Amino acid sequence: MFATLQAFSARRTGWALLALSILAFELCGLYFQHVLDLQPCVLCIDERIAFLGILAAALLALINPRWFILRWGALLLWGLSALRGLQLALKHTDLQLHPSPFKSCPLFPTFPADLPLDSWMPWMFQATGDCSERQWSFLSWEMPQWLILIFGAYLLVALVIALVNLRRGGCCN
């Protein structure tokens, strides 16, 4: 099983599946925003960027996953993006389940001055909602609670793939 997972991470198929799954989540988020008219908050936008970090990792590995530096760079970016997304989803869930005037999210996203994504692509990166507002639920879970599950799963898979690649010299193939 370990050899199968290791071989899968060295082929483009696995990375393409990762990219497609992230693309599906991004399209789902845009559907919620533009079709169902749910207003994204700053944390929603930050979670969206964490998804894009995982997508960037998949695209990096798709160049050539057999190259050590590309595969491990992609694994690192994937793991860090999933971890950041998990942290954001936990914070977002806390704001929704325990609203307080003393803890809130910022009113506007903080992008670098050289990369004002909310100005360049407002349809994707402009925050218009409130982090503590509950707009959608499924099976009694709010959106950020589902994101905890999703980012946690991505982080777990990234860790398993990294550990499998470390096993028996798989790091340097």
Chimera marker file (.cmm) of the C-alpha trace (Angstrom):
<marker_set name="trace">
<marker id="1" x="0.000" y="0.000" z="0.000" r="1" g="1" b="0" radius="0.5"/>
<marker id="2" x="2.839" y="2.396" z="0.871" r="1" g="1" b="0" radius="0.5"/>
<marker id="3" x="4.543" y="1.714" z="-2.443" r="1" g="1" b="0" radius="0.5"/>
<marker id="4" x="1.279" y="2.386" z="-4.269" r="1" g="1" b="0" radius="0.5"/>
<marker id="5" x="0.794" y="5.723" z="-2.507" r="1" g="1" b="0" radius="0.5"/>
<marker id="6" x="4.403" y="6.652" z="-3.124" r="1" g="1" b="0" radius="0.5"/>
<marker id="7" x="4.117" y="5.824" z="-6.829" r="1" g="1" b="0" radius="0.5"/>
<marker id="8" x="0.814" y="7.708" z="-7.030" r="1" g="1" b="0" radius="0.5"/>
<marker id="9" x="2.456" y="10.865" z="-5.672" r="1" g="1" b="0" radius="0.5"/>
<marker id="10" x="5.179" y="10.617" z="-8.310" r="1" g="1" b="0" radius="0.5"/>
<marker id="11" x="2.653" y="10.562" z="-11.162" r="1" g="1" b="0" radius="0.5"/>
<marker id="12" x="0.617" y="13.416" z="-12.561" r="1" g="1" b="0" radius="0.5"/>
<marker id="13" x="-2.686" y="11.589" z="-12.029" r="1" g="1" b="0" radius="0.5"/>
<marker id="14" x="-2.732" y="12.132" z="-8.275" r="1" g="1" b="0" radius="0.5"/>
<marker id="15" x="-1.808" y="15.781" z="-8.564" r="1" g="1" b="0" radius="0.5"/>
<marker id="16" x="-4.406" y="16.318" z="-11.288" r="1" g="1" b="0" radius="0.5"/>
<marker id="17" x="-7.057" y="14.813" z="-8.988" r="1" g="1" b="0" radius="0.5"/>
<marker id="18" x="-5.954" y="17.174" z="-6.230" r="1" g="1" b="0" radius="0.5"/>
<marker id="19" x="-6.214" y="20.140" z="-8.605" r="1" g="1" b="0" radius="0.5"/>
<marker id="20" x="-9.660" y="19.053" z="-9.822" r="1" g="1" b="0" radius="0.5"/>
<marker id="21" x="-10.975" y="18.607" z="-6.290" r="1" g="1" b="0" radius="0.5"/>
<marker id="22" x="-9.779" y="22.090" z="-5.307" r="1" g="1" b="0" radius="0.5"/>
<marker id="23" x="-11.213" y="23.558" z="-8.496" r="1" g="1" b="0" radius="0.5"/>
<marker id="24" x="-14.551" y="21.946" z="-7.599" r="1" g="1" b="0" radius="0.5"/>
<marker id="25" x="-14.471" y="23.557" z="-4.143" r="1" g="1" b="0" radius="0.5"/>
<marker id="26" x="-13.581" y="26.962" z="-5.623" r="1" g="1" b="0" radius="0.5"/>
<marker id="27" x="-16.434" y="26.703" z="-8.126" r="1" g="1" b="0" radius="0.5"/>
<marker id="28" x="-18.750" y="25.639" z="-5.304" r="1" g="1" b="0" radius="0.5"/>
<marker id="29" x="-17.736" y="28.732" z="-3.322" r="1" g="1" b="0" radius="0.5"/>
<marker id="30" x="-18.386" y="30.974" z="-6.319" r="1" g="1" b="0" radius="0.5"/>
<marker id="31" x="-21.778" y="29.256" z="-6.798" r="1" g="1" b="0" radius="0.5"/>
<marker id="32" x="-22.674" y="29.999" z="-3.178" r="1" g="1" b="0" radius="0.5"/>
<marker id="33" x="-21.585" y="33.598" z="-3.630" r="1" g="1" b="0" radius="0.5"/>
<marker id="34" x="-23.026" y="34.487" z="-7.021" r="1" g="1" b="0" radius="0.5"/>
<marker id="35" x="-26.004" y="32.142" z="-7.457" r="1" g="1" b="0" radius="0.5"/>
<marker id="36" x="-27.217" y="31.614" z="-3.891" r="1" g="1" b="0" radius="0.5"/>
<marker id="37" x="-26.204" y="35.199" z="-3.018" r="1" g="1" b="0" radius="0.5"/>
<marker id="38" x="-24.274" y="34.345" z="0.148" r="1" g="1" b="0" radius="0.5"/>
<marker id="39" x="-21.990" y="37.212" z="1.110" r="1" g="1" b="0" radius="0.5"/>
<marker id="40" x="-18.376" y="36.153" z="1.779" r="1" g="1" b="0" radius="0.5"/>
<marker id="41" x="-16.607" y="37.604" z="4.796" r="1" g="1" b="0" radius="0.5"/>
<marker id="42" x="-12.894" y="38.303" z="5.202" r="1" g="1" b="0" radius="0.5"/>
<marker id="43" x="-12.297" y="34.840" z="6.656" r="1" g="1" b="0" radius="0.5"/>
<marker id="44" x="-14.205" y="33.293" z="3.733" r="1" g="1" b="0" radius="0.5"/>
<marker id="45" x="-11.859" y="35.083" z="1.345" r="1" g="1" b="0" radius="0.5"/>
<marker id="46" x="-8.818" y="33.944" z="3.351" r="1" g="1" b="0" radius="0.5"/>
<marker id="47" x="-10.133" y="30.350" z="3.280" r="1" g="1" b="0" radius="0.5"/>
<marker id="48" x="-10.604" y="30.704" z="-0.472" r="1" g="1" b="0" radius="0.5"/>
<marker id="49" x="-6.951" y="31.774" z="-0.753" r="1" g="1" b="0" radius="0.5"/>
<marker id="50" x="-5.905" y="28.724" z="1.278" r="1" g="1" b="0" radius="0.5"/>
<marker id="51" x="-7.718" y="26.565" z="-1.292" r="1" g="1" b="0" radius="0.5"/>
<marker id="52" x="-5.840" y="28.412" z="-4.026" r="1" g="1" b="0" radius="0.5"/>
<marker id="53" x="-2.586" y="27.601" z="-2.225" r="1" g="1" b="0" radius="0.5"/>
<marker id="54" x="-3.406" y="23.906" z="-2.471" r="1" g="1" b="0" radius="0.5"/>
<marker id="55" x="-4.296" y="24.389" z="-6.139" r="1" g="1" b="0" radius="0.5"/>
<marker id="56" x="-0.928" y="26.103" z="-6.702" r="1" g="1" b="0" radius="0.5"/>
<marker id="57" x="0.779" y="23.118" z="-5.062" r="1" g="1" b="0" radius="0.5"/>
<marker id="58" x="-0.996" y="20.708" z="-7.387" r="1" g="1" b="0" radius="0.5"/>
<marker id="59" x="-0.109" y="22.792" z="-10.438" r="1" g="1" b="0" radius="0.5"/>
<marker id="60" x="3.525" y="22.985" z="-9.310" r="1" g="1" b="0" radius="0.5"/>
<marker id="61" x="3.743" y="19.207" z="-8.997" r="1" g="1" b="0" radius="0.5"/>
<marker id="62" x="2.003" y="18.721" z="-12.327" r="1" g="1" b="0" radius="0.5"/>
<marker id="63" x="5.072" y="20.201" z="-14.033" r="1" g="1" b="0" radius="0.5"/>
<marker id="64" x="6.989" y="17.027" z="-13.169" r="1" g="1" b="0" radius="0.5"/>
<marker id="65" x="6.138" y="15.182" z="-9.929" r="1" g="1" b="0" radius="0.5"/>
<marker id="66" x="9.157" y="12.894" z="-10.286" r="1" g="1" b="0" radius="0.5"/>
<marker id="67" x="11.527" y="15.802" z="-9.642" r="1" g="1" b="0" radius="0.5"/>
<marker id="68" x="12.441" y="15.864" z="-5.981" r="1" g="1" b="0" radius="0.5"/>
<marker id="69" x="12.305" y="19.646" z="-5.600" r="1" g="1" b="0" radius="0.5"/>
<marker id="70" x="8.930" y="20.024" z="-7.339" r="1" g="1" b="0" radius="0.5"/>
<marker id="71" x="7.257" y="17.130" z="-5.518" r="1" g="1" b="0" radius="0.5"/>
<marker id="72" x="8.527" y="18.191" z="-2.092" r="1" g="1" b="0" radius="0.5"/>
<marker id="73" x="7.887" y="21.875" z="-2.759" r="1" g="1" b="0" radius="0.5"/>
<marker id="74" x="4.337" y="20.994" z="-3.736" r="1" g="1" b="0" radius="0.5"/>
<marker id="75" x="3.883" y="18.771" z="-0.681" r="1" g="1" b="0" radius="0.5"/>
<marker id="76" x="5.142" y="21.551" z="1.571" r="1" g="1" b="0" radius="0.5"/>
<marker id="77" x="2.882" y="24.162" z="-0.038" r="1" g="1" b="0" radius="0.5"/>
<marker id="78" x="-0.074" y="21.747" z="0.107" r="1" g="1" b="0" radius="0.5"/>
<marker id="79" x="0.480" y="20.998" z="3.783" r="1" g="1" b="0" radius="0.5"/>
<marker id="80" x="1.022" y="24.619" z="4.792" r="1" g="1" b="0" radius="0.5"/>
<marker id="81" x="-2.029" y="25.801" z="2.827" r="1" g="1" b="0" radius="0.5"/>
<marker id="82" x="-4.220" y="23.068" z="4.316" r="1" g="1" b="0" radius="0.5"/>
<marker id="83" x="-2.943" y="23.886" z="7.817" r="1" g="1" b="0" radius="0.5"/>
<marker id="84" x="-3.620" y="27.608" z="7.307" r="1" g="1" b="0" radius="0.5"/>
<marker id="85" x="-7.080" y="26.836" z="5.946" r="1" g="1" b="0" radius="0.5"/>
<marker id="86" x="-7.791" y="24.643" z="8.972" r="1" g="1" b="0" radius="0.5"/>
<marker id="87" x="-6.684" y="27.423" z="11.332" r="1" g="1" b="0" radius="0.5"/>
<marker id="88" x="-8.911" y="29.932" z="9.535" r="1" g="1" b="0" radius="0.5"/>
<marker id="89" x="-11.896" y="27.575" z="9.548" r="1" g="1" b="0" radius="0.5"/>
<marker id="90" x="-11.459" y="26.957" z="13.285" r="1" g="1" b="0" radius="0.5"/>
<marker id="91" x="-11.354" y="30.706" z="13.937" r="1" g="1" b="0" radius="0.5"/>
<marker id="92" x="-14.370" y="31.264" z="11.678" r="1" g="1" b="0" radius="0.5"/>
<marker id="93" x="-16.336" y="28.527" z="13.438" r="1" g="1" b="0" radius="0.5"/>
<marker id="94" x="-15.488" y="30.038" z="16.811" r="1" g="1" b="0" radius="0.5"/>
<marker id="95" x="-16.759" y="33.448" z="15.645" r="1" g="1" b="0" radius="0.5"/>
<marker id="96" x="-20.020" y="31.911" z="14.456" r="1" g="1" b="0" radius="0.5"/>
<marker id="97" x="-20.670" y="29.638" z="17.413" r="1" g="1" b="0" radius="0.5"/>
<marker id="98" x="-19.530" y="32.135" z="20.072" r="1" g="1" b="0" radius="0.5"/>
<marker id="99" x="-20.218" y="35.631" z="18.721" r="1" g="1" b="0" radius="0.5"/>
<marker id="100" x="-18.835" y="38.452" z="20.800" r="1" g="1" b="0" radius="0.5"/>
<marker id="101" x="-18.287" y="42.170" z="20.274" r="1" g="1" b="0" radius="0.5"/>
<marker id="102" x="-14.727" y="41.668" z="21.539" r="1" g="1" b="0" radius="0.5"/>
<marker id="103" x="-13.681" y="39.249" z="18.826" r="1" g="1" b="0" radius="0.5"/>
<marker id="104" x="-14.544" y="39.841" z="15.210" r="1" g="1" b="0" radius="0.5"/>
<marker id="105" x="-12.973" y="39.651" z="11.818" r="1" g="1" b="0" radius="0.5"/>
<marker id="106" x="-11.670" y="42.708" z="9.968" r="1" g="1" b="0" radius="0.5"/>
<marker id="107" x="-14.036" y="44.626" z="7.723" r="1" g="1" b="0" radius="0.5"/>
<marker id="108" x="-11.745" y="44.466" z="4.692" r="1" g="1" b="0" radius="0.5"/>
<marker id="109" x="-9.240" y="41.888" z="3.465" r="1" g="1" b="0" radius="0.5"/>
<marker id="110" x="-5.604" y="42.849" z="3.898" r="1" g="1" b="0" radius="0.5"/>
<marker id="111" x="-3.839" y="42.170" z="0.634" r="1" g="1" b="0" radius="0.5"/>
<marker id="112" x="-0.351" y="43.490" z="-0.082" r="1" g="1" b="0" radius="0.5"/>
<marker id="113" x="-0.312" y="46.882" z="-1.798" r="1" g="1" b="0" radius="0.5"/>
<marker id="114" x="1.316" y="45.322" z="-4.855" r="1" g="1" b="0" radius="0.5"/>
<marker id="115" x="-1.341" y="42.582" z="-5.040" r="1" g="1" b="0" radius="0.5"/>
<marker id="116" x="-4.782" y="44.124" z="-4.401" r="1" g="1" b="0" radius="0.5"/>
<marker id="117" x="-6.783" y="41.054" z="-5.415" r="1" g="1" b="0" radius="0.5"/>
<marker id="118" x="-10.010" y="42.554" z="-4.089" r="1" g="1" b="0" radius="0.5"/>
<marker id="119" x="-9.592" y="45.426" z="-6.585" r="1" g="1" b="0" radius="0.5"/>
<marker id="120" x="-8.415" y="43.303" z="-9.485" r="1" g="1" b="0" radius="0.5"/>
<marker id="121" x="-11.007" y="40.522" z="-9.100" r="1" g="1" b="0" radius="0.5"/>
<marker id="122" x="-13.782" y="41.752" z="-6.809" r="1" g="1" b="0" radius="0.5"/>
<marker id="123" x="-16.087" y="38.978" z="-8.014" r="1" g="1" b="0" radius="0.5"/>
<marker id="124" x="-13.791" y="36.519" z="-6.240" r="1" g="1" b="0" radius="0.5"/>
<marker id="125" x="-11.904" y="38.357" z="-3.505" r="1" g="1" b="0" radius="0.5"/>
<marker id="126" x="-14.137" y="41.177" z="-2.259" r="1" g="1" b="0" radius="0.5"/>
<marker id="127" x="-15.498" y="40.585" z="1.241" r="1" g="1" b="0" radius="0.5"/>
<marker id="128" x="-19.013" y="41.903" z="1.810" r="1" g="1" b="0" radius="0.5"/>
<marker id="129" x="-20.280" y="39.705" z="4.634" r="1" g="1" b="0" radius="0.5"/>
<marker id="130" x="-19.926" y="39.407" z="8.393" r="1" g="1" b="0" radius="0.5"/>
<marker id="131" x="-17.864" y="36.526" z="9.816" r="1" g="1" b="0" radius="0.5"/>
<marker id="132" x="-20.282" y="35.812" z="12.649" r="1" g="1" b="0" radius="0.5"/>
<marker id="133" x="-23.367" y="35.715" z="10.426" r="1" g="1" b="0" radius="0.5"/>
<marker id="134" x="-24.749" y="32.249" z="9.767" r="1" g="1" b="0" radius="0.5"/>
<marker id="135" x="-25.883" y="32.150" z="6.160" r="1" g="1" b="0" radius="0.5"/>
<marker id="136" x="-25.904" y="28.464" z="5.234" r="1" g="1" b="0" radius="0.5"/>
<marker id="137" x="-26.004" y="25.085" z="6.919" r="1" g="1" b="0" radius="0.5"/>
<marker id="138" x="-26.190" y="21.468" z="5.833" r="1" g="1" b="0" radius="0.5"/>
<marker id="139" x="-26.914" y="18.597" z="8.219" r="1" g="1" b="0" radius="0.5"/>
<marker id="140" x="-26.869" y="21.189" z="11.035" r="1" g="1" b="0" radius="0.5"/>
<marker id="141" x="-23.257" y="22.192" z="10.275" r="1" g="1" b="0" radius="0.5"/>
<marker id="142" x="-22.377" y="25.707" z="9.192" r="1" g="1" b="0" radius="0.5"/>
<marker id="143" x="-20.053" y="26.373" z="6.255" r="1" g="1" b="0" radius="0.5"/>
<marker id="144" x="-16.896" y="26.881" z="8.393" r="1" g="1" b="0" radius="0.5"/>
<marker id="145" x="-17.547" y="23.611" z="10.211" r="1" g="1" b="0" radius="0.5"/>
<marker id="146" x="-17.559" y="21.811" z="6.878" r="1" g="1" b="0" radius="0.5"/>
<marker id="147" x="-14.348" y="23.610" z="5.989" r="1" g="1" b="0" radius="0.5"/>
<marker id="148" x="-12.732" y="22.226" z="9.158" r="1" g="1" b="0" radius="0.5"/>
<marker id="149" x="-13.530" y="18.742" z="7.882" r="1" g="1" b="0" radius="0.5"/>
<marker id="150" x="-12.345" y="19.527" z="4.342" r="1" g="1" b="0" radius="0.5"/>
<marker id="151" x="-9.079" y="21.241" z="5.301" r="1" g="1" b="0" radius="0.5"/>
<marker id="152" x="-8.433" y="18.572" z="7.942" r="1" g="1" b="0" radius="0.5"/>
<marker id="153" x="-8.814" y="15.860" z="5.307" r="1" g="1" b="0" radius="0.5"/>
<marker id="154" x="-6.485" y="17.680" z="2.906" r="1" g="1" b="0" radius="0.5"/>
<marker id="155" x="-3.910" y="18.118" z="5.686" r="1" g="1" b="0" radius="0.5"/>
<marker id="156" x="-4.142" y="14.450" z="6.688" r="1" g="1" b="0" radius="0.5"/>
<marker id="157" x="-3.679" y="13.268" z="3.097" r="1" g="1" b="0" radius="0.5"/>
<marker id="158" x="-0.722" y="15.637" z="2.615" r="1" g="1" b="0" radius="0.5"/>
<marker id="159" x="0.927" y="14.270" z="5.771" r="1" g="1" b="0" radius="0.5"/>
<marker id="160" x="0.348" y="10.657" z="4.722" r="1" g="1" b="0" radius="0.5"/>
<marker id="161" x="1.776" y="11.308" z="1.256" r="1" g="1" b="0" radius="0.5"/>
<marker id="162" x="4.809" y="13.077" z="2.775" r="1" g="1" b="0" radius="0.5"/>
<marker id="163" x="5.434" y="10.242" z="5.243" r="1" g="1" b="0" radius="0.5"/>
<marker id="164" x="5.081" y="7.616" z="2.530" r="1" g="1" b="0" radius="0.5"/>
<marker id="165" x="7.612" y="9.520" z="0.418" r="1" g="1" b="0" radius="0.5"/>
<marker id="166" x="10.070" y="9.543" z="3.323" r="1" g="1" b="0" radius="0.5"/>
<marker id="167" x="9.819" y="5.801" z="3.731" r="1" g="1" b="0" radius="0.5"/>
<marker id="168" x="12.722" y="3.774" z="2.282" r="1" g="1" b="0" radius="0.5"/>
<marker id="169" x="14.363" y="6.597" z="0.412" r="1" g="1" b="0" radius="0.5"/>
<marker id="170" x="11.226" y="7.747" z="-1.363" r="1" g="1" b="0" radius="0.5"/>
<marker id="171" x="12.221" y="11.311" z="-0.680" r="1" g="1" b="0" radius="0.5"/>
<marker id="172" x="14.902" y="11.456" z="-3.306" r="1" g="1" b="0" radius="0.5"/>
<marker id="173" x="13.577" y="9.588" z="-6.334" r="1" g="1" b="0" radius="0.5"/>
<link id1="1" id2="2" r="1" g="1" b="0" radius="0.2"/>
<link id1="2" id2="3" r="1" g="1" b="0" radius="0.2"/>
<link id1="3" id2="4" r="1" g="1" b="0" radius="0.2"/>
<link id1="4" id2="5" r="1" g="1" b="0" radius="0.2"/>
<link id1="5" id2="6" r="1" g="1" b="0" radius="0.2"/>
<link id1="6" id2="7" r="1" g="1" b="0" radius="0.2"/>
<link id1="7" id2="8" r="1" g="1" b="0" radius="0.2"/>
<link id1="8" id2="9" r="1" g="1" b="0" radius="0.2"/>
<link id1="9" id2="10" r="1" g="1" b="0" radius="0.2"/>
<link id1="10" id2="11" r="1" g="1" b="0" radius="0.2"/>
<link id1="11" id2="12" r="1" g="1" b="0" radius="0.2"/>
<link id1="12" id2="13" r="1" g="1" b="0" radius="0.2"/>
<link id1="13" id2="14" r="1" g="1" b="0" radius="0.2"/>
<link id1="14" id2="15" r="1" g="1" b="0" radius="0.2"/>
<link id1="15" id2="16" r="1" g="1" b="0" radius="0.2"/>
<link id1="16" id2="17" r="1" g="1" b="0" radius="0.2"/>
<link id1="17" id2="18" r="1" g="1" b="0" radius="0.2"/>
<link id1="18" id2="19" r="1" g="1" b="0" radius="0.2"/>
<link id1="19" id2="20" r="1" g="1" b="0" radius="0.2"/>
<link id1="20" id2="21" r="1" g="1" b="0" radius="0.2"/>
<link id1="21" id2="22" r="1" g="1" b="0" radius="0.2"/>
<link id1="22" id2="23" r="1" g="1" b="0" radius="0.2"/>
<link id1="23" id2="24" r="1" g="1" b="0" radius="0.2"/>
<link id1="24" id2="25" r="1" g="1" b="0" radius="0.2"/>
<link id1="25" id2="26" r="1" g="1" b="0" radius="0.2"/>
<link id1="26" id2="27" r="1" g="1" b="0" radius="0.2"/>
<link id1="27" id2="28" r="1" g="1" b="0" radius="0.2"/>
<link id1="28" id2="29" r="1" g="1" b="0" radius="0.2"/>
<link id1="29" id2="30" r="1" g="1" b="0" radius="0.2"/>
<link id1="30" id2="31" r="1" g="1" b="0" radius="0.2"/>
<link id1="31" id2="32" r="1" g="1" b="0" radius="0.2"/>
<link id1="32" id2="33" r="1" g="1" b="0" radius="0.2"/>
<link id1="33" id2="34" r="1" g="1" b="0" radius="0.2"/>
<link id1="34" id2="35" r="1" g="1" b="0" radius="0.2"/>
<link id1="35" id2="36" r="1" g="1" b="0" radius="0.2"/>
<link id1="36" id2="37" r="1" g="1" b="0" radius="0.2"/>
<link id1="37" id2="38" r="1" g="1" b="0" radius="0.2"/>
<link id1="38" id2="39" r="1" g="1" b="0" radius="0.2"/>
<link id1="39" id2="40" r="1" g="1" b="0" radius="0.2"/>
<link id1="40" id2="41" r="1" g="1" b="0" radius="0.2"/>
<link id1="41" id2="42" r="1" g="1" b="0" radius="0.2"/>
<link id1="42" id2="43" r="1" g="1" b="0" radius="0.2"/>
<link id1="43" id2="44" r="1" g="1" b="0" radius="0.2"/>
<link id1="44" id2="45" r="1" g="1" b="0" radius="0.2"/>
<link id1="45" id2="46" r="1" g="1" b="0" radius="0.2"/>
<link id1="46" id2="47" r="1" g="1" b="0" radius="0.2"/>
<link id1="47" id2="48" r="1" g="1" b="0" radius="0.2"/>
<link id1="48" id2="49" r="1" g="1" b="0" radius="0.2"/>
<link id1="49" id2="50" r="1" g="1" b="0" radius="0.2"/>
<link id1="50" id2="51" r="1" g="1" b="0" radius="0.2"/>
<link id1="51" id2="52" r="1" g="1" b="0" radius="0.2"/>
<link id1="52" id2="53" r="1" g="1" b="0" radius="0.2"/>
<link id1="53" id2="54" r="1" g="1" b="0" radius="0.2"/>
<link id1="54" id2="55" r="1" g="1" b="0" radius="0.2"/>
<link id1="55" id2="56" r="1" g="1" b="0" radius="0.2"/>
<link id1="56" id2="57" r="1" g="1" b="0" radius="0.2"/>
<link id1="57" id2="58" r="1" g="1" b="0" radius="0.2"/>
<link id1="58" id2="59" r="1" g="1" b="0" radius="0.2"/>
<link id1="59" id2="60" r="1" g="1" b="0" radius="0.2"/>
<link id1="60" id2="61" r="1" g="1" b="0" radius="0.2"/>
<link id1="61" id2="62" r="1" g="1" b="0" radius="0.2"/>
<link id1="62" id2="63" r="1" g="1" b="0" radius="0.2"/>
<link id1="63" id2="64" r="1" g="1" b="0" radius="0.2"/>
<link id1="64" id2="65" r="1" g="1" b="0" radius="0.2"/>
<link id1="65" id2="66" r="1" g="1" b="0" radius="0.2"/>
<link id1="66" id2="67" r="1" g="1" b="0" radius="0.2"/>
<link id1="67" id2="68" r="1" g="1" b="0" radius="0.2"/>
<link id1="68" id2="69" r="1" g="1" b="0" radius="0.2"/>
<link id1="69" id2="70" r="1" g="1" b="0" radius="0.2"/>
<link id1="70" id2="71" r="1" g="1" b="0" radius="0.2"/>
<link id1="71" id2="72" r="1" g="1" b="0" radius="0.2"/>
<link id1="72" id2="73" r="1" g="1" b="0" radius="0.2"/>
<link id1="73" id2="74" r="1" g="1" b="0" radius="0.2"/>
<link id1="74" id2="75" r="1" g="1" b="0" radius="0.2"/>
<link id1="75" id2="76" r="1" g="1" b="0" radius="0.2"/>
<link id1="76" id2="77" r="1" g="1" b="0" radius="0.2"/>
<link id1="77" id2="78" r="1" g="1" b="0" radius="0.2"/>
<link id1="78" id2="79" r="1" g="1" b="0" radius="0.2"/>
<link id1="79" id2="80" r="1" g="1" b="0" radius="0.2"/>
<link id1="80" id2="81" r="1" g="1" b="0" radius="0.2"/>
<link id1="81" id2="82" r="1" g="1" b="0" radius="0.2"/>
<link id1="82" id2="83" r="1" g="1" b="0" radius="0.2"/>
<link id1="83" id2="84" r="1" g="1" b="0" radius="0.2"/>
<link id1="84" id2="85" r="1" g="1" b="0" radius="0.2"/>
<link id1="85" id2="86" r="1" g="1" b="0" radius="0.2"/>
<link id1="86" id2="87" r="1" g="1" b="0" radius="0.2"/>
<link id1="87" id2="88" r="1" g="1" b="0" radius="0.2"/>
<link id1="88" id2="89" r="1" g="1" b="0" radius="0.2"/>
<link id1="89" id2="90" r="1" g="1" b="0" radius="0.2"/>
<link id1="90" id2="91" r="1" g="1" b="0" radius="0.2"/>
<link id1="91" id2="92" r="1" g="1" b="0" radius="0.2"/>
<link id1="92" id2="93" r="1" g="1" b="0" radius="0.2"/>
<link id1="93" id2="94" r="1" g="1" b="0" radius="0.2"/>
<link id1="94" id2="95" r="1" g="1" b="0" radius="0.2"/>
<link id1="95" id2="96" r="1" g="1" b="0" radius="0.2"/>
<link id1="96" id2="97" r="1" g="1" b="0" radius="0.2"/>
<link id1="97" id2="98" r="1" g="1" b="0" radius="0.2"/>
<link id1="98" id2="99" r="1" g="1" b="0" radius="0.2"/>
<link id1="99" id2="100" r="1" g="1" b="0" radius="0.2"/>
<link id1="100" id2="101" r="1" g="1" b="0" radius="0.2"/>
<link id1="101" id2="102" r="1" g="1" b="0" radius="0.2"/>
<link id1="102" id2="103" r="1" g="1" b="0" radius="0.2"/>
<link id1="103" id2="104" r="1" g="1" b="0" radius="0.2"/>
<link id1="104" id2="105" r="1" g="1" b="0" radius="0.2"/>
<link id1="105" id2="106" r="1" g="1" b="0" radius="0.2"/>
<link id1="106" id2="107" r="1" g="1" b="0" radius="0.2"/>
<link id1="107" id2="108" r="1" g="1" b="0" radius="0.2"/>
<link id1="108" id2="109" r="1" g="1" b="0" radius="0.2"/>
<link id1="109" id2="110" r="1" g="1" b="0" radius="0.2"/>
<link id1="110" id2="111" r="1" g="1" b="0" radius="0.2"/>
<link id1="111" id2="112" r="1" g="1" b="0" radius="0.2"/>
<link id1="112" id2="113" r="1" g="1" b="0" radius="0.2"/>
<link id1="113" id2="114" r="1" g="1" b="0" radius="0.2"/>
<link id1="114" id2="115" r="1" g="1" b="0" radius="0.2"/>
<link id1="115" id2="116" r="1" g="1" b="0" radius="0.2"/>
<link id1="116" id2="117" r="1" g="1" b="0" radius="0.2"/>
<link id1="117" id2="118" r="1" g="1" b="0" radius="0.2"/>
<link id1="118" id2="119" r="1" g="1" b="0" radius="0.2"/>
<link id1="119" id2="120" r="1" g="1" b="0" radius="0.2"/>
<link id1="120" id2="121" r="1" g="1" b="0" radius="0.2"/>
<link id1="121" id2="122" r="1" g="1" b="0" radius="0.2"/>
<link id1="122" id2="123" r="1" g="1" b="0" radius="0.2"/>
<link id1="123" id2="124" r="1" g="1" b="0" radius="0.2"/>
<link id1="124" id2="125" r="1" g="1" b="0" radius="0.2"/>
<link id1="125" id2="126" r="1" g="1" b="0" radius="0.2"/>
<link id1="126" id2="127" r="1" g="1" b="0" radius="0.2"/>
<link id1="127" id2="128" r="1" g="1" b="0" radius="0.2"/>
<link id1="128" id2="129" r="1" g="1" b="0" radius="0.2"/>
<link id1="129" id2="130" r="1" g="1" b="0" radius="0.2"/>
<link id1="130" id2="131" r="1" g="1" b="0" radius="0.2"/>
<link id1="131" id2="132" r="1" g="1" b="0" radius="0.2"/>
<link id1="132" id2="133" r="1" g="1" b="0" radius="0.2"/>
<link id1="133" id2="134" r="1" g="1" b="0" radius="0.2"/>
<link id1="134" id2="135" r="1" g="1" b="0" radius="0.2"/>
<link id1="135" id2="136" r="1" g="1" b="0" radius="0.2"/>
<link id1="136" id2="137" r="1" g="1" b="0" radius="0.2"/>
<link id1="137" id2="138" r="1" g="1" b="0" radius="0.2"/>
<link id1="138" id2="139" r="1" g="1" b="0" radius="0.2"/>
<link id1="139" id2="140" r="1" g="1" b="0" radius="0.2"/>
<link id1="140" id2="141" r="1" g="1" b="0" radius="0.2"/>
<link id1="141" id2="142" r="1" g="1" b="0" radius="0.2"/>
<link id1="142" id2="143" r="1" g="1" b="0" radius="0.2"/>
<link id1="143" id2="144" r="1" g="1" b="0" radius="0.2"/>
<link id1="144" id2="145" r="1" g="1" b="0" radius="0.2"/>
<link id1="145" id2="146" r="1" g="1" b="0" radius="0.2"/>
<link id1="146" id2="147" r="1" g="1" b="0" radius="0.2"/>
<link id1="147" id2="148" r="1" g="1" b="0" radius="0.2"/>
<link id1="148" id2="149" r="1" g="1" b="0" radius="0.2"/>
<link id1="149" id2="150" r="1" g="1" b="0" radius="0.2"/>
<link id1="150" id2="151" r="1" g="1" b="0" radius="0.2"/>
<link id1="151" id2="152" r="1" g="1" b="0" radius="0.2"/>
<link id1="152" id2="153" r="1" g="1" b="0" radius="0.2"/>
<link id1="153" id2="154" r="1" g="1" b="0" radius="0.2"/>
<link id1="154" id2="155" r="1" g="1" b="0" radius="0.2"/>
<link id1="155" id2="156" r="1" g="1" b="0" radius="0.2"/>
<link id1="156" id2="157" r="1" g="1" b="0" radius="0.2"/>
<link id1="157" id2="158" r="1" g="1" b="0" radius="0.2"/>
<link id1="158" id2="159" r="1" g="1" b="0" radius="0.2"/>
<link id1="159" id2="160" r="1" g="1" b="0" radius="0.2"/>
<link id1="160" id2="161" r="1" g="1" b="0" radius="0.2"/>
<link id1="161" id2="162" r="1" g="1" b="0" radius="0.2"/>
<link id1="162" id2="163" r="1" g="1" b="0" radius="0.2"/>
<link id1="163" id2="164" r="1" g="1" b="0" radius="0.2"/>
<link id1="164" id2="165" r="1" g="1" b="0" radius="0.2"/>
<link id1="165" id2="166" r="1" g="1" b="0" radius="0.2"/>
<link id1="166" id2="167" r="1" g="1" b="0" radius="0.2"/>
<link id1="167" id2="168" r="1" g="1" b="0" radius="0.2"/>
<link id1="168" id2="169" r="1" g="1" b="0" radius="0.2"/>
<link id1="169" id2="170" r="1" g="1" b="0" radius="0.2"/>
<link id1="170" id2="171" r="1" g="1" b="0" radius="0.2"/>
<link id1="171" id2="172" r="1" g="1" b="0" radius="0.2"/>
<link id1="172" id2="173" r="1" g="1" b="0" radius="0.2"/>
</marker_set>
